[in-house]
Amino acid sequence: MKTVKYLFLAAAAMTLAACSNDENEIDNGPVEARVSAAFGPVTRTVNKDNTWTASTDKIGIMVTHAPTSTTAMTDRYKNVEYTAQTSGKSSDFSAETGKGIFFQDASETVTFAAYYPYQSSADAATLPGTEGVVEVNTRDNNTAEKQASIDFLFASGATATKGNPTVSFSASNEFKHKMAQLKLVVKASTDHGFTDAEAADILGTADGTYKLGGLAHTGTFKVTDGTTDVTGDPVADWDITRLVHGDNQSTKTRTYTLILLPQDKSGTPLTFTAKIGGQTYTNSATIAPNLEAGKQYTYTITLKKKGLTVSGCTIAQWESGSSASGDAEM
């Protein structure tokens, strides 16, 4: 009888030990990060609303601080690709199975940064470009199909732990624009000496052409801190006629929305040239914005038989929609 009792106790002890080992294995095993990201009340790109697009939008995530990790998370996770799983103002993001970020230290608070759009690299432990600096060209990419590729965003400061593994890029840590946006509203009407046919040329239905000179288009974006730099020289005759725009037939207006590298043009005004009905109109004095990251600059350009007027220079926060305005005229 005693033998049976001892066998029972031994079996119970082994069962408890097995359970204990299983629990420790769960506690000590890696836990994958869960990622969510949001936008504020803004428009992300000029040809989309303020939403992520499921299966299409991809971000690159990196670990920027892991103070006690013995697995060197900052070295292992420098450029991890995560893809939006849902469409909307906020979305969950997932990596390919087994290729996400995994927490190792149960007591460690890890800090993350992220950028958009994702830039490929050799592996997750390697920064894209040259040590995280990627080349940018806004001259050839300002089309409806390509603008998203140059609308660089950056977010930082999100934290998570093994016990609370959700990395949330929201509120003060949400994504912010790192490029500048320039909007040109071009208009003409019979009130300014044009015939109906000539005014219609504003919409490019005939020989209307538009050029913008003085902007630098080549530069860089640094994925680790969201900074940009201009590396090329200004271009004198950038043809914007067929770039991203919206036409209003009733008001005979055309609005160009351009994504650009931040650069100060306050001391060197841009040159706008329009050719309408065989007549060339030029303004090289009043379009002089200091293009700052995350801001939108709007100029209304009115073509007249006797000249060209630029007015309504409005500077708005691309992020918040707040604005200040001033007039600029020939």
Secondary structure, 3 states (H helix, E strand, C coil): CHHHHHHHHHHHHHHHHHHHHHHHHHHHCCEECEEEEECCCCCCCCCCCCCECCCCCEEEEEEEECCCCCCCHHHHCCCEEEEECCCECEEEEECCCCCCCEECCCCCEEEEEEEECCCCCCCCCCCCCECCEEEEECCCCCCCCCHHHCCCEEEEEEEEECCCCEEEECHHHCCEECCEEEEEEEECCHHHCCCHHHHHHHHCCCCCEEEEECEECEEEEECCCCCEEECCCEECCEECCCCCEEEECCCCEEEEEEEECCEECCCCCEEEEEEECCEEEEEEEEECCEECCCEEEEEEEEEECCEEEEEEEEEEECCCCCEEEECCCC
